[in-house]
């Protein structure tokens, strides 16, 4: 696995964080990890627990480290082994959109991209948390 490329951009009412990494695995294997809610916290330190099933139209209950708050994004745009989006919040106050994209290379490995966009008038007050 190559070193991840991490990006972050922010403006007054928006914040975008992203990571791109080439993984030495087939997209189907990575997809299996991405859609296994019970095992998700084992490999993703930004999530301490997920209730619900990671599939089209489902609303998840996410717990994150450092807060007792539960986030409830909806899963959409699911294309198995390729992409999905989790969207939550209450625009225009606060909205979060996390997008996962898998691009299988012809030579075997997969490019994994995860981008998270936060926006809204409440963002300046809560982005430090």
N, C-alpha and C positions, 0 to 999 in steps of 0.2 A: 504494500500500500504506500502510495506517495504521501508526502506531507500535505495536509489540507490547506486550501487557500481560503482564508477567512476575510470577509469584508464587513464594513459597518459604515453606514451613512446616516446622518441625522440632520433634521431641520427643526424648526420650532414645533411643529405639530406632527412630525413623522420620524420614524426610526426604522431602518432596514438593516438586518443582520443576515449574513449568508455564509455558507461554507460549500466548497466544491472539492471533491476528492475522488481519485481513481481507486477503485477497490478491485482486488484480484478475485472476483467472484462473478457468477452469472447474475443477471438482473432478477431472475426468479428466486434465487437464494436470498438476495437482499430484500426483495419484496416480502418474503415470508417473515423476515425479522420485523419489517416496518408495520406489518398488519397483525402482529401477535401482541395484543394489548397487555396480556398478563406478563410477558417477558420483557416488554419495552423498557422498564426502568433498569433492567440489568445492564444494558449497554448505553443508555442515554441518561446522563447525569442531570439533565434539565427537567426530568419528569420523575417524581417519586411514586406515582401510581396512576393507573388508568382503569376506569370502569366503563364498560360498554364494548362493543365490537367495532373494530376499525374497518368499516365498509361503507359504501355509498349510502348517503341519507341518514346515517346514524349520528346521534349527538353523544359525544364522549364526556366523561367527567374526569378531568385531569387534576392531579395534585402536583405541585411543584415544591422543591426544597425551599425552606425559609419562610413559608407562609401557610396559614391554615385555610386560605381561600381555595375554592374549587372553580376551575375554569371549565366551560361547557361548549367547546367548539363543535361545529357540525362538519362531518366529512362529506366532501363533494369532489366532482371532477375525477373520479376514480377510473383509471385505465390500468388494469392489472399489469404488473411488471414494468410500468412506465411512469405513472404520476398519480398524485392525489393532493387535495388541499383541505386544510382544517381552518375554519373561519369561526370567530367568536367575537363577542363584545356588543356594544350598543352604540353604533354610529349615530350622531357625530361626536359623542362623548369619548368613546374609546373603541377601537376595532383592532383585532389581531388576525393576521392571515399567515399561516405556515404552509408552504408548498414544498413537496418532495418530488424530485424528478430523477428518474433512472434512465441512462442512455447506454445501452449495450454496445460495446465496440466490436467490430468484426474480428479482432484478434483475441477476444475472450473476456477481458475485464470490463467493468461497468463504471461510467462516470456518475457519481451521486452528487446531486445538488439539493440543498435545503436552504430555503430563504424564508425569513420571517419579517413581516412588515407590520409595524404598529403605527396607528394614527389616531387623531382625535384631539379635542380641546383639553382633555384631562391628561394627555401624555406628559406635558412638562411637569406635572405634579407627581406622576407615578413612575416615570422611566428609571429613576434610581433604584426602585424596588424590583 
